Amino acid sequence: MAVRFAGALKELRIHLCQTNQQSAGVRDFIQKYYVGLKKENPKFPILIRECSGVQPRVWARYDRGVEMSESLSDFTSDQVLQIIQKLNSV
């Protein structure tokens, strides 16, 4: 799993709940893939935001302040990775 962030993508923000079932795949994604992503992209900002009761979502910020977001509710860790790869290729 090697994802290099490049091009117009400038930042990723991942919002999740520490306890709800809808965020289980996102929590699993962080445990499985976060360290590898940071090793491949040491200076790229990947922000993890935890808040009780929030629905899991990823936000991608691009050049000129353009933002896109995708719901991660009830996704597996591999599905979360696929969404991040998709946002990277926009």
Backbone torsions as a table, in degrees:
resi	resn	phi	psi	omega
1	MET	NA	100.4	177.1
2	ALA	-126.6	109.3	177.1
3	VAL	-114.8	118.5	175.5
4	ARG	-104.2	123.5	179.0
5	PHE	-85.2	126.9	-177.2
6	ALA	-152.3	-179.9	176.4
7	GLY	73.4	-137.2	-172.9
8	ALA	-79.4	-18.2	-178.2
9	LEU	-67.3	126.0	-175.7
10	LYS	-115.0	-23.1	-175.8
11	GLU	-163.4	146.0	170.8
12	LEU	-120.5	136.3	173.3
13	ARG	-124.5	127.4	179.8
14	ILE	-114.9	121.4	178.7
15	HIS	-105.6	134.9	179.3
16	LEU	-155.8	163.8	175.0
17	CYS	-99.4	144.5	-179.0
18	GLN	-72.0	-21.0	-170.4
19	THR	-127.2	-26.2	-172.1
20	ASN	-72.6	153.2	-175.9
21	GLN	-66.0	-32.2	-179.8
22	GLN	-61.8	-24.6	-178.6
23	SER	-95.7	2.1	-175.5
24	ALA	-58.1	-43.1	179.5
25	GLY	-66.2	-33.1	178.7
26	VAL	-70.1	-42.2	177.1
27	ARG	-61.4	-41.7	178.0
28	ASP	-64.4	-40.9	176.5
29	PHE	-57.1	-45.9	-178.6
30	ILE	-61.5	-43.0	179.5
31	GLN	-66.7	-38.4	-175.0
32	LYS	-84.5	-37.2	-166.8
33	TYR	-119.1	-17.9	-173.1
34	TYR	-59.6	-47.4	-177.1
35	VAL	-60.9	-43.0	178.2
36	GLY	-63.6	-40.5	177.6
37	LEU	-62.2	-42.9	-180.0
38	LYS	-68.8	-33.9	177.1
39	LYS	-66.3	-38.2	178.7
40	GLU	-75.0	-26.4	-174.1
41	ASN	-136.0	65.1	-171.2
42	PRO	-61.9	-27.5	-178.2
43	LYS	-101.8	-0.6	-178.4
44	PHE	-82.4	130.1	-178.9
45	PRO	-76.9	114.5	171.9
46	ILE	-117.2	109.2	-174.9
47	LEU	-102.1	128.0	178.2
48	ILE	-107.9	121.7	-178.3
49	ARG	-121.1	117.2	178.2
50	GLU	-104.7	135.9	177.8
51	CYS	-151.5	134.0	-178.8
52	SER	-61.3	126.5	175.1
53	GLY	84.5	-2.8	-178.4
54	VAL	-76.7	147.2	175.1
55	GLN	-80.0	137.3	-177.5
56	PRO	-67.5	135.9	-175.8
57	ARG	-157.6	149.6	173.2
58	VAL	-116.6	137.5	177.7
59	TRP	-116.7	133.3	176.6
60	ALA	-117.0	128.2	176.6
61	ARG	-107.6	133.4	-176.9
62	TYR	-116.0	-177.3	175.4
63	ASP	-50.9	149.6	175.9
64	ARG	60.6	24.1	174.8
65	GLY	77.1	7.6	178.5
66	VAL	-69.0	133.2	179.1
67	GLU	-125.2	146.2	172.6
68	MET	-131.6	150.4	176.4
69	SER	-138.7	155.3	178.7
70	GLU	-136.3	138.9	174.1
71	SER	-71.6	143.9	176.7
72	LEU	-119.8	16.8	-175.5
73	SER	-62.7	124.6	177.8
74	ASP	63.9	23.0	177.5
75	PHE	-85.6	155.0	170.9
76	THR	-83.7	169.0	179.7
77	SER	-62.9	-36.0	178.9
78	ASP	-69.7	-34.8	176.3
79	GLN	-67.2	-37.6	176.4
80	VAL	-61.5	-44.3	178.3
81	LEU	-60.4	-41.5	178.7
82	GLN	-62.1	-40.6	178.4
83	ILE	-63.8	-42.5	179.7
84	ILE	-65.5	-39.8	176.0
85	GLN	-63.2	-39.1	178.0
86	LYS	-64.2	-44.7	179.2
87	LEU	-64.7	-31.6	178.4
88	ASN	-69.5	-28.1	-175.3
89	SER	-92.1	1.8	179.9
90	VAL	-71.8	NA	NA
